[in-house]
Amino acid sequence: MKTAVSIPDAVFRMADRFARQRKLSRSALFTQALEDFLALRRSDDVTERLNRVYAASDSTIDQALRTIQSRSIPKERW
């Protein structure tokens, strides 16, 4: 699909130089950049949803389990 976007001249020049150095078309560069940006945002969405789930539940550790875990860690000198 063809589209038109406005970006600052300096950003365009940097992107154009970057694409040429890597033998990419500008379209390929912008497509990859947008895919990466959207994938990062999807990760943020997942984290946000997980945070909501865990905020609604009790996450305290049972004292007996805490004691067992603590004893299973070897003592080290610092």
VENPEPE-V746205 format. One record per residue. N is the residue number from 0. PHI is phi in radians with two decimals (999 if undefined). Layout:
n,phi
N,PHI
N,PHI
//
This chain:
n,phi
0,999
1,-1.66
2,-2.60
3,-2.14
4,-2.33
5,-1.86
6,-2.34
7,-1.04
8,-0.97
9,-1.09
10,-1.16
11,-1.05
12,-1.09
13,-1.10
14,-1.13
15,-1.09
16,-1.11
17,-1.04
18,-1.10
19,-1.09
20,-1.09
21,-1.78
22,0.97
23,-1.97
24,-1.35
25,-1.06
26,-1.06
27,-1.13
28,-1.09
29,-1.13
30,-1.11
31,-1.10
32,-1.09
33,-1.21
34,-1.07
35,-1.09
36,-1.07
37,-1.18
38,-1.11
39,-1.09
40,-1.18
41,-1.11
42,-1.08
43,-1.07
44,-1.09
45,-1.10
46,-1.06
47,-1.07
48,-1.15
49,-1.11
50,-1.05
51,-1.14
52,-1.10
53,-1.28
54,-1.21
55,-1.52
56,-2.12
57,-1.30
58,-1.99
59,-1.26
60,-1.65
61,-0.99
62,-1.01
63,-1.10
64,-1.14
65,-1.03
66,-1.12
67,-1.07
68,-1.08
69,-1.06
70,-1.28
71,-1.40
72,-1.55
73,-1.12
74,-1.35
75,-2.23
76,-1.55
77,-1.82
//
